[in-house]
Amino acid sequence: MARPGFKSWSTEVLIGSIRRPILAILGRDDQADHGVGNGARVALYVEILEDCGHSPHLDQSDCTLAIPSDFLARIDISEQAEERRHEA
């Protein structure tokens, strides 16, 4: 059972202040209404895992561990390309 106050908790309050790309890992079978990305001002990458509920780190631990590495590699490549454009 959720703690009191948790039901009204939302990422929207702080997400607009994030200035780096955001990675969200969600389970397709999660019943929660995440509103993922609402208010984001940066690139948002959403990975949805099959056969997974509210806890991807428990339901799909191998995938959940692999996804951030791939995400960070893509972000690094994108940032390097952006730096080269500014230098030209």
MOPAC internal coordinates of N, CA, C and O (Angstrom, degrees):
PM7 1SCF
backbone

  N    0.0000 0     0.00 0     0.00 0    0    0    0
  C    1.4518 1     0.00 0     0.00 0    1    0    0
  C    1.5330 1   109.17 1     0.00 0    2    1    0
  O    1.2310 1   121.25 1   -39.75 1    3    2    1
  N    1.3158 1   115.22 1   140.25 1    3    2    1
  C    1.4691 1   120.67 1  -178.09 1    5    3    2
  C    1.5183 1   111.01 1   -70.54 1    6    5    3
  O    1.2310 1   121.09 1   -31.80 1    7    6    5
  N    1.2988 1   115.51 1   148.20 1    7    6    5
  C    1.4548 1   121.35 1   176.59 1    9    7    6
  C    1.5230 1   109.69 1   -70.60 1   10    9    7
  O    1.2310 1   120.31 1   -29.05 1   11   10    9
  N    1.3323 1   117.02 1   150.95 1   11   10    9
  C    1.4734 1   119.10 1   176.32 1   13   11   10
  C    1.5284 1   109.86 1   -57.98 1   14   13   11
  O    1.2310 1   120.59 1   -41.24 1   15   14   13
  N    1.3105 1   116.48 1   138.76 1   15   14   13
  C    1.4512 1   120.69 1  -179.63 1   17   15   14
  C    1.5132 1   114.00 1    89.23 1   18   17   15
  O    1.2310 1   120.12 1   157.18 1   19   18   17
  N    1.3316 1   117.38 1   -22.82 1   19   18   17
  C    1.4626 1   120.04 1  -178.41 1   21   19   18
  C    1.5235 1   111.52 1   -69.52 1   22   21   19
  O    1.2310 1   120.48 1   147.45 1   23   22   21
  N    1.3099 1   116.70 1   -32.55 1   23   22   21
  C    1.4566 1   120.31 1  -178.12 1   25   23   22
  C    1.5330 1   111.56 1   -60.51 1   26   25   23
  O    1.2310 1   119.84 1   148.11 1   27   26   25
  N    1.3066 1   117.91 1   -31.89 1   27   26   25
  C    1.4593 1   120.95 1  -179.84 1   29   27   26
  C    1.5312 1   112.68 1   -92.62 1   30   29   27
  O    1.2310 1   119.62 1   178.49 1   31   30   29
  N    1.3310 1   118.33 1    -1.51 1   31   30   29
  C    1.4572 1   122.31 1  -179.53 1   33   31   30
  C    1.5243 1   110.15 1   -66.98 1   34   33   31
  O    1.2310 1   120.28 1   -38.50 1   35   34   33
  N    1.3173 1   117.07 1   141.50 1   35   34   33
  C    1.4517 1   121.37 1  -178.75 1   37   35   34
  C    1.5232 1   109.96 1  -148.65 1   38   37   35
  O    1.2310 1   121.29 1   -32.01 1   39   38   37
  N    1.3258 1   115.13 1   147.99 1   39   38   37
  C    1.4641 1   120.05 1   176.41 1   41   39   38
  C    1.5199 1   111.47 1   -77.08 1   42   41   39
  O    1.2310 1   120.10 1   164.63 1   43   42   41
  N    1.3346 1   117.41 1   -15.37 1   43   42   41
  C    1.4659 1   121.14 1  -175.22 1   45   43   42
  C    1.5227 1   113.56 1   -58.30 1   46   45   43
  O    1.2310 1   120.05 1   152.54 1   47   46   45
  N    1.3127 1   117.50 1   -27.46 1   47   46   45
  C    1.4597 1   120.96 1  -177.43 1   49   47   46
  C    1.5318 1   111.39 1   -63.32 1   50   49   47
  O    1.2310 1   120.34 1   141.50 1   51   50   49
  N    1.3094 1   116.95 1   -38.50 1   51   50   49
  C    1.4642 1   120.66 1  -174.70 1   53   51   50
  C    1.5253 1   115.04 1  -110.11 1   54   53   51
  O    1.2310 1   119.75 1   161.59 1   55   54   53
  N    1.3181 1   118.08 1   -18.41 1   55   54   53
  C    1.4620 1   120.00 1  -170.22 1   57   55   54
  C    1.5263 1   112.98 1   -61.67 1   58   57   55
  O    1.2310 1   119.80 1   149.16 1   59   58   57
  N    1.3080 1   117.98 1   -30.84 1   59   58   57
  C    1.4581 1   121.05 1   179.13 1   61   59   58
  C    1.5162 1   113.66 1   -66.00 1   62   61   59
  O    1.2310 1   119.91 1   161.53 1   63   62   61
  N    1.3269 1   117.78 1   -18.47 1   63   62   61
  C    1.4633 1   120.66 1   179.97 1   65   63   62
  C    1.5278 1   112.68 1   -88.77 1   66   65   63
  O    1.2310 1   119.84 1   172.72 1   67   66   65
  N    1.3225 1   117.91 1    -7.28 1   67   66   65
  C    1.4637 1   121.52 1   179.59 1   69   67   66
  C    1.5167 1   109.00 1   -76.64 1   70   69   67
  O    1.2310 1   120.39 1   -48.81 1   71   70   69
  N    1.3261 1   116.86 1   131.19 1   71   70   69
  C    1.4665 1   121.80 1  -175.62 1   73   71   70
  C    1.5222 1   113.33 1  -113.38 1   74   73   71
  O    1.2310 1   119.79 1  -169.29 1   75   74   73
  N    1.2847 1   118.00 1    10.71 1   75   74   73
  C    1.4604 1   123.08 1   178.64 1   77   75   74
  C    1.5244 1   108.05 1  -121.81 1   78   77   75
  O    1.2310 1   119.32 1   -22.66 1   79   78   77
  N    1.3254 1   118.91 1   157.34 1   79   78   77
  C    1.4640 1   120.56 1   178.23 1   81   79   78
  C    1.5341 1   111.24 1   -54.83 1   82   81   79
  O    1.2310 1   121.43 1   -32.28 1   83   82   81
  N    1.3166 1   114.87 1   147.72 1   83   82   81
  C    1.4614 1   121.81 1  -175.44 1   85   83   82
  C    1.5251 1   109.86 1  -113.72 1   86   85   83
  O    1.2310 1   120.38 1   -44.23 1   87   86   85
  N    1.3084 1   116.87 1   135.77 1   87   86   85
  C    1.4613 1   123.30 1   174.09 1   89   87   86
  C    1.5218 1   108.36 1  -112.29 1   90   89   87
  O    1.2310 1   120.56 1   -53.07 1   91   90   89
  N    1.3224 1   116.54 1   126.93 1   91   90   89
  C    1.4604 1   121.90 1   175.02 1   93   91   90
  C    1.5184 1   107.90 1  -119.80 1   94   93   91
  O    1.2310 1   120.41 1   -49.93 1   95   94   93
  N    1.3197 1   116.83 1   130.07 1   95   94   93
  C    1.4610 1   122.33 1   177.52 1   97   95   94
  C    1.5243 1   106.93 1  -114.49 1   98   97   95
  O    1.2310 1   121.09 1   -60.57 1   99   98   97
  N    1.3275 1   115.52 1   119.43 1   99   98   97
  C    1.4565 1   121.27 1  -174.95 1  101   99   98
  C    1.5214 1   110.44 1  -126.62 1  102  101   99
  O    1.2310 1   121.21 1   -28.48 1  103  102  101
  N    1.3195 1   115.29 1   151.52 1  103  102  101
  C    1.4556 1   120.72 1   172.60 1  105  103  102
  C    1.5214 1   110.02 1   -92.66 1  106  105  103
  O    1.2310 1   120.55 1   -46.13 1  107  106  105
  N    1.3296 1   116.56 1   133.87 1  107  106  105
  C    1.4618 1   120.56 1  -179.64 1  109  107  106
  C    1.5312 1   111.49 1   -57.50 1  110  109  107
  O    1.2310 1   119.89 1   146.81 1  111  110  109
  N    1.3224 1   117.82 1   -33.19 1  111  110  109
  C    1.4630 1   121.79 1  -175.90 1  113  111  110
  C    1.5292 1   113.71 1   -91.38 1  114  113  111
  O    1.2310 1   120.20 1  -170.97 1  115  114  113
  N    1.3223 1   117.22 1     9.03 1  115  114  113
  C    1.4637 1   120.89 1   178.61 1  117  115  114
  C    1.5256 1   108.50 1   -68.82 1  118  117  115
  O    1.2310 1   120.63 1   -49.40 1  119  118  117
  N    1.3032 1   116.41 1   130.60 1  119  118  117
  C    1.4588 1   121.65 1  -179.01 1  121  119  118
  C    1.5251 1   112.86 1   -88.55 1  122  121  119
  O    1.2310 1   120.17 1   170.81 1  123  122  121
  N    1.3129 1   117.29 1    -9.19 1  123  122  121
  C    1.4658 1   121.11 1  -178.42 1  125  123  122
  C    1.5281 1   110.62 1   -73.68 1  126  125  123
  O    1.2310 1   120.65 1   -35.08 1  127  126  125
  N    1.3066 1   116.36 1   144.92 1  127  126  125
  C    1.4617 1   121.77 1   174.06 1  129  127  126
  C    1.5224 1   106.93 1   -91.11 1  130  129  127
  O    1.2310 1   120.94 1   -80.38 1  131  130  129
  N    1.3177 1   115.80 1    99.62 1  131  130  129
  C    1.4623 1   120.15 1  -173.38 1  133  131  130
  C    1.5170 1   113.60 1   -77.77 1  134  133  131
  O    1.2310 1   119.77 1   146.05 1  135  134  133
  N    1.3002 1   118.05 1   -33.95 1  135  134  133
  C    1.4554 1   119.43 1  -173.29 1  137  135  134
  C    1.5172 1   110.15 1    59.41 1  138  137  135
  O    1.2310 1   120.76 1  -146.15 1  139  138  137
  N    1.3207 1   116.16 1    33.85 1  139  138  137
  C    1.4584 1   121.44 1  -175.46 1  141  139  138
  C    1.5212 1   110.51 1   -56.78 1  142  141  139
  O    1.2310 1   121.50 1   -52.37 1  143  142  141
  N    1.2889 1   114.74 1   127.63 1  143  142  141
  C    1.4499 1   121.14 1   175.71 1  145  143  142
  C    1.5063 1   115.24 1    90.15 1  146  145  143
  O    1.2310 1   119.84 1   171.09 1  147  146  145
  N    1.3252 1   117.91 1    -8.91 1  147  146  145
  C    1.4628 1   119.44 1   178.80 1  149  147  146
  C    1.5244 1   109.29 1   -59.11 1  150  149  147
  O    1.2310 1   121.00 1   -60.24 1  151  150  149
  N    1.3105 1   115.70 1   119.76 1  151  150  149
  C    1.4610 1   120.61 1   179.10 1  153  151  150
  C    1.5134 1   114.45 1    91.89 1  154  153  151
  O    1.2310 1   119.72 1   177.75 1  155  154  153
  N    1.3400 1   118.14 1    -2.25 1  155  154  153
  C    1.4674 1   120.60 1  -179.18 1  157  155  154
  C    1.5205 1   110.33 1   -68.20 1  158  157  155
  O    1.2310 1   120.91 1   -39.42 1  159  158  157
  N    1.3282 1   115.87 1   140.58 1  159  158  157
  C    1.4625 1   121.98 1   178.93 1  161  159  158
  C    1.5214 1   111.76 1  -113.80 1  162  161  159
  O    1.2310 1   120.80 1  -171.16 1  163  162  161
  N    1.3112 1   116.07 1     8.84 1  163  162  161
  C    1.4615 1   122.27 1  -179.15 1  165  163  162
  C    1.5249 1   109.03 1  -130.13 1  166  165  163
  O    1.2310 1   120.59 1    -4.35 1  167  166  165
  N    1.3162 1   116.48 1   175.65 1  167  166  165
  C    1.4571 1   121.10 1   178.14 1  169  167  166
  C    1.5223 1   109.78 1   -60.72 1  170  169  167
  O    1.2310 1   121.32 1   -45.37 1  171  170  169
  N    1.3104 1   115.08 1   134.63 1  171  170  169
  C    1.4682 1   121.95 1   179.56 1  173  171  170
  C    1.5186 1   108.01 1  -118.87 1  174  173  171
  O    1.2310 1   120.34 1   -55.89 1  175  174  173
  N    1.3075 1   116.96 1   124.11 1  175  174  173
  C    1.4574 1   123.23 1   177.36 1  177  175  174
  C    1.5170 1   107.25 1  -111.96 1  178  177  175
  O    1.2310 1   120.73 1   -57.40 1  179  178  177
  N    1.3273 1   116.21 1   122.60 1  179  178  177
  C    1.4600 1   121.32 1  -178.29 1  181  179  178
  C    1.5196 1   108.66 1  -116.37 1  182  181  179
  O    1.2310 1   121.13 1   -54.86 1  183  182  181
  N    1.3146 1   115.45 1   125.14 1  183  182  181
  C    1.4626 1   122.15 1   174.88 1  185  183  182
  C    1.5257 1   107.38 1  -110.74 1  186  185  183
  O    1.2310 1   120.57 1   -56.84 1  187  186  185
  N    1.3335 1   116.52 1   123.16 1  187  186  185
  C    1.4557 1   121.04 1   179.40 1  189  187  186
  C    1.5210 1   108.28 1  -110.08 1  190  189  187
  O    1.2310 1   121.13 1   -57.87 1  191  190  189
  N    1.3144 1   115.44 1   122.13 1  191  190  189
  C    1.4626 1   121.28 1  -177.05 1  193  191  190
  C    1.5216 1   110.91 1   -96.65 1  194  193  191
  O    1.2310 1   121.06 1   -47.45 1  195  194  193
  N    1.3268 1   115.58 1   132.55 1  195  194  193
  C    1.4610 1   121.91 1   176.34 1  197  195  194
  C    1.5279 1   110.26 1   -73.83 1  198  197  195
  O    1.2310 1   120.85 1   -22.67 1  199  198  197
  N    1.3120 1   115.97 1   157.33 1  199  198  197
  C    1.4715 1   121.51 1   179.32 1  201  199  198
  C    1.5182 1   111.16 1    51.34 1  202  201  199
  O    1.2310 1   121.22 1  -134.39 1  203  202  201
  N    1.3154 1   115.27 1    45.61 1  203  202  201
  C    1.4518 1   120.70 1  -174.86 1  205  203  202
  C    1.5225 1   109.26 1  -144.91 1  206  205  203
  O    1.2310 1   121.03 1   -40.89 1  207  206  205
  N    1.3336 1   115.63 1   139.11 1  207  206  205
  C    1.4514 1   121.39 1   179.02 1  209  207  206
  C    1.5125 1   112.11 1  -102.31 1  210  209  207
  O    1.2310 1   120.83 1    44.23 1  211  210  209
  N    1.3186 1   116.01 1  -135.77 1  211  210  209
  C    1.4604 1   122.66 1  -173.83 1  213  211  210
  C    1.5310 1   113.36 1   -77.62 1  214  213  211
  O    1.2310 1   120.04 1   167.71 1  215  214  213
  N    1.3219 1   117.53 1   -12.29 1  215  214  213
  C    1.4651 1   120.65 1  -174.80 1  217  215  214
  C    1.5264 1   111.41 1  -124.59 1  218  217  215
  O    1.2310 1   119.93 1  -104.01 1  219  218  217
  N    1.3264 1   117.73 1    75.99 1  219  218  217
  C    1.4684 1   119.73 1  -179.33 1  221  219  218
  C    1.5292 1   113.47 1   -54.93 1  222  221  219
  O    1.2310 1   120.32 1   145.48 1  223  222  221
  N    1.3268 1   116.99 1   -34.52 1  223  222  221
  C    1.4659 1   119.74 1  -178.83 1  225  223  222
  C    1.5301 1   111.60 1   -65.89 1  226  225  223
  O    1.2310 1   120.14 1   160.09 1  227  226  225
  N    1.3313 1   117.33 1   -19.91 1  227  226  225
  C    1.4636 1   121.22 1   176.08 1  229  227  226
  C    1.5325 1   111.39 1   -99.72 1  230  229  227
  O    1.2310 1   120.39 1   136.48 1  231  230  229
  N    1.3253 1   116.87 1   -43.52 1  231  230  229
  C    1.4639 1   121.36 1  -174.73 1  233  231  230
  C    1.5274 1   112.89 1   -75.39 1  234  233  231
  O    1.2310 1   120.18 1   144.54 1  235  234  233
  N    1.3183 1   117.26 1   -35.46 1  235  234  233
  C    1.4685 1   122.71 1  -176.79 1  237  235  234
  C    1.5299 1   109.14 1  -138.35 1  238  237  235
  O    1.2310 1   120.80 1  -119.78 1  239  238  237
  N    1.3158 1   116.07 1    60.22 1  239  238  237
  C    1.4665 1   119.90 1  -171.91 1  241  239  238
  C    1.5314 1   113.38 1   -60.42 1  242  241  239
  O    1.2310 1   119.36 1   139.11 1  243  242  241
  N    1.3260 1   118.83 1   -40.89 1  243  242  241
  C    1.4708 1   119.88 1  -179.25 1  245  243  242
  C    1.5244 1   111.46 1   -62.12 1  246  245  243
  O    1.2310 1   120.61 1   134.04 1  247  246  245
  N    1.3261 1   116.44 1   -45.96 1  247  246  245
  C    1.4761 1   120.16 1   178.64 1  249  247  246
  C    1.5244 1   110.27 1   -64.52 1  250  249  247
  O    1.2310 1   120.81 1   136.85 1  251  250  249
  N    1.3138 1   116.05 1   -43.15 1  251  250  249
  C    1.4631 1   120.35 1  -177.66 1  253  251  250
  C    1.5258 1   111.08 1   -61.68 1  254  253  251
  O    1.2310 1   120.31 1   147.11 1  255  254  253
  N    1.3062 1   117.01 1   -32.89 1  255  254  253
  C    1.4634 1   120.41 1   177.73 1  257  255  254
  C    1.5284 1   112.20 1   -78.17 1  258  257  255
  O    1.2310 1   119.67 1   148.43 1  259  258  257
  N    1.3167 1   118.24 1   -31.57 1  259  258  257
  C    1.4659 1   121.65 1  -177.70 1  261  259  258
  C    1.5294 1   112.01 1   -78.63 1  262  261  259
  O    1.2310 1   119.79 1   144.42 1  263  262  261
  N    1.2938 1   118.01 1   -35.58 1  263  262  261
  C    1.4660 1   121.82 1  -174.16 1  265  263  262
  C    1.5319 1   113.07 1   -58.23 1  266  265  263
  O    1.2310 1   118.41 1   133.69 1  267  266  265
  N    1.3301 1   120.63 1   -46.31 1  267  266  265
  C    1.4750 1   119.19 1  -179.61 1  269  267  266
  C    1.5322 1   113.63 1   -60.54 1  270  269  267
  O    1.2310 1   119.81 1   144.82 1  271  270  269
  N    1.3201 1   117.97 1   -35.18 1  271  270  269
  C    1.4668 1   120.25 1   178.54 1  273  271  270
  C    1.5225 1   110.76 1   -62.83 1  274  273  271
  O    1.2310 1   120.76 1   134.75 1  275  274  273
  N    1.3297 1   116.15 1   -45.25 1  275  274  273
  C    1.4635 1   120.46 1   178.15 1  277  275  274
  C    1.5275 1   110.50 1   -63.50 1  278  277  275
  O    1.2310 1   120.59 1   137.10 1  279  278  277
  N    1.3129 1   116.47 1   -42.90 1  279  278  277
  C    1.4605 1   122.49 1   179.40 1  281  279  278
  C    1.5276 1   110.81 1   -59.52 1  282  281  279
  O    1.2310 1   120.37 1   131.23 1  283  282  281
  N    1.3180 1   116.90 1   -48.77 1  283  282  281
  C    1.4645 1   120.89 1  -178.51 1  285  283  282
  C    1.5217 1   111.69 1   -64.42 1  286  285  283
  O    1.2310 1   120.06 1   143.74 1  287  286  285
  N    1.3181 1   117.50 1   -36.26 1  287  286  285
  C    1.4591 1   120.34 1   177.56 1  289  287  286
  C    1.5266 1   110.24 1   -65.05 1  290  289  287
  O    1.2310 1   119.96 1   137.61 1  291  290  289
  N    1.3375 1   117.68 1   -42.39 1  291  290  289
  C    1.4743 1   120.94 1   178.28 1  293  291  290
  C    1.5174 1   110.79 1   -64.21 1  294  293  291
  O    1.2310 1   120.37 1   138.10 1  295  294  293
  N    1.3261 1   116.90 1   -41.90 1  295  294  293
  C    1.4576 1   121.16 1  -178.57 1  297  295  294
  C    1.5209 1   109.86 1   -64.47 1  298  297  295
  O    1.2310 1   120.16 1   137.10 1  299  298  297
  N    1.3297 1   117.30 1   -42.90 1  299  298  297
  C    1.4639 1   121.14 1  -179.91 1  301  299  298
  C    1.5245 1   110.36 1   -60.69 1  302  301  299
  O    1.2310 1   119.97 1   136.21 1  303  302  301
  N    1.3141 1   117.66 1   -43.79 1  303  302  301
  C    1.4634 1   121.61 1   179.36 1  305  303  302
  C    1.5230 1   110.15 1   -63.47 1  306  305  303
  O    1.2310 1   120.04 1   136.29 1  307  306  305
  N    1.3299 1   117.54 1   -43.71 1  307  306  305
  C    1.4660 1   121.93 1   179.66 1  309  307  306
  C    1.5233 1   111.18 1   -62.41 1  310  309  307
  O    1.2310 1   120.35 1   137.52 1  311  310  309
  N    1.3260 1   116.93 1   -42.48 1  311  310  309
  C    1.4634 1   120.48 1  -178.96 1  313  311  310
  C    1.5208 1   111.11 1   -67.84 1  314  313  311
  O    1.2310 1   119.97 1   142.37 1  315  314  313
  N    1.3201 1   117.67 1   -37.63 1  315  314  313
  C    1.4556 1   120.43 1   177.88 1  317  315  314
  C    1.5242 1   110.45 1   -64.24 1  318  317  315
  O    1.2310 1   120.12 1   138.42 1  319  318  317
  N    1.3199 1   117.38 1   -41.58 1  319  318  317
  C    1.4677 1   121.30 1   178.61 1  321  319  318
  C    1.5213 1   110.13 1   -63.68 1  322  321  319
  O    1.2310 1   120.50 1   139.24 1  323  322  321
  N    1.3447 1   116.66 1   -40.76 1  323  322  321
  C    1.4568 1   120.83 1   179.37 1  325  323  322
  C    1.5239 1   111.11 1   -64.30 1  326  325  323
  O    1.2310 1   120.21 1   138.98 1  327  326  325
  N    1.3305 1   117.20 1   -41.02 1  327  326  325
  C    1.4596 1   120.75 1   177.54 1  329  327  326
  C    1.5197 1   111.05 1   -61.56 1  330  329  327
  O    1.2310 1   119.92 1   138.56 1  331  330  329
  N    1.3349 1   117.75 1   -41.44 1  331  330  329
  C    1.4650 1   121.39 1   179.66 1  333  331  330
  C    1.5237 1   110.77 1   -64.08 1  334  333  331
  O    1.2310 1   119.89 1   142.76 1  335  334  333
  N    1.3404 1   117.81 1   -37.24 1  335  334  333
  C    1.4611 1   120.61 1   178.43 1  337  335  334
  C    1.5229 1   110.93 1   -63.82 1  338  337  335
  O    1.2310 1   120.36 1   141.13 1  339  338  337
  N    1.3234 1   116.91 1   -38.87 1  339  338  337
  C    1.4655 1   120.75 1  -179.82 1  341  339  338
  C    1.5268 1   112.46 1   -71.93 1  342  341  339
  O    1.2310 1   120.56 1   150.71 1  343  342  341
  N    1.3287 1   116.53 1   -29.29 1  343  342  341
  C    1.4572 1   120.83 1   179.75 1  345  343  342
  C    1.5255 1   111.44 1   -75.20 1  346  345  343
  O    1.2310 1   120.02 1   152.75 1  347  346  345
  N    1.3145 1   117.57 1   -27.25 1  347  346  345
  C    1.4798 1   121.83 1  -175.99 1  349  347  346
  C    1.5106 1   112.71 1   -73.19 1  350  349  347
  O    1.2310 1   120.10 1   180.00 1  351  350  349

